[in-house]
Amino acid sequence: MKNLLRVLAVLPLCAVLSACDMVVLNPTGDVAAQQRDLLVWSTFLMLLIIVPVMALTVLFAWRYRHNNREARYEPDWHHSMRLELVIWSAPLLIIICLGALTWLGTHLLDPYRPLDRLAPGKEVPQDTQALQVNVVALDWKWLFIYPQYGVATVNELAVPVNQPVTFRITASSVMNSLYIPEMAGMIYAMPGMETRLNGVLNKAGVSEGFSANYSGAGFSGMRFKVRGVNDAEFQRWIATARMGEQSLTRDLYLQLAKPSEREPVRYFSTVDSQLYSAILGMCVEPGKMCMHDMMAIDDRGGLGMGGIYNVAKIDDDRPRAVFGSDASHVIGMCTAPVVQTFEDDLLPQVDRSPLRGAGLPRPVSNMSRSLVADAASPFATRPLSSQ
């Protein structure tokens, strides 16, 4: 009777869990589905050891209990070759399988690696062009810039189904993390640095993306809509964005970057072509030196003692990563404009030959190349680097 009551007590919990949307185990994107398979197979292989060990623990405790006079009592027993073989060989085989799965998954699901298929059995056509999306994690909202279309949105992402998407990700002030469960895995967003993520959606619909890294008071509201649409609907969505009332200039970005919570969806009809590069170089503010310029100067020997006077006070209250008690920034002396181009931006053909022990070649992509023009300054003896 007691056991029946316990079972009945658990039934409401099962009913509640049945209404959960287990998107991690049922994604619509091919990359996320492969990650799901890796998770399931790894769990299954580990359970091959865990379940028998737990079952044998209960069996041995019951079989060799104190009042069981039928159990064999062998106090002098100390070794069994068969038992040793089972104890060591089974875990070893499972570790080998787990190692192989991990090695394959690490290379095949590398977020920087261009996609080699859109779905199981469906390779990427040779003339396919990836959709480029520049992502900026703000406090506490997400900014999505579509450089190929010259528009931007806040807290809404739209992508065509069955088209590869390449994300270039950075942050404005603190470390964050972009996670779109339907499309691909989680990847960090860090100020002054760029990470990349390749993914695809295979089914139309509306899902949710969010921040998976605590970043302050408004962290729980850092969520955005992800719209998987067909090509015609995507063009209509772009047309809607181009009818936005505002243009995303540097001054407007500085206002947008100020902390705010649960920001509504916003559309920007045009975007400053240099804005994302300035965000990445942490030099959106007028007169501030970009990181790639600073590194180029340092690479040529620096400014010497005179460089300590090349600073200016920060005159706004926007939060930023500042080290030391003096809130100041380095004044820009020369700058090399970073130009993002999309000519010949076709997906490179990925080697689909079987994986060997030597591993995969380092992922190399010619997508969204950043070309840095020469600056007319004493330091511009060679092209400056944007990274």
Secondary structure as UniProt FT lines:
FT   HELIX           2..18
FT   HELIX           23..25
FT   HELIX           30..63
FT   TURN            66..67
FT   TURN            69..70
FT   TURN            75..76
FT   HELIX           81..108
FT   TURN            111..112
FT   STRAND          117..119
FT   TURN            120..121
FT   STRAND          122..123
FT   TURN            126..127
FT   STRAND          131..138
FT   TURN            139..140
FT   STRAND          141..146
FT   TURN            147..150
FT   STRAND          151..154
FT   STRAND          156..160
FT   TURN            161..162
FT   STRAND          165..171
FT   STRAND          176..179
FT   TURN            181..183
FT   STRAND          187..189
FT   STRAND          195..199
FT   STRAND          205..211
FT   TURN            217..218
FT   HELIX           219..221
FT   STRAND          223..229
FT   HELIX           231..242
FT   STRAND          246..248
FT   HELIX           250..256
FT   STRAND          266..271
FT   TURN            273..274
FT   HELIX           275..280
FT   TURN            281..282
FT   TURN            286..287
FT   HELIX           291..299
FT   TURN            300..301
FT   HELIX           304..309
FT   STRAND          311..313
FT   STRAND          328..331
FT   STRAND          338..340
FT   TURN            343..344
FT   TURN            357..358
FT   TURN            367..368
FT   STRAND          370..372
FT   TURN            378..379
//
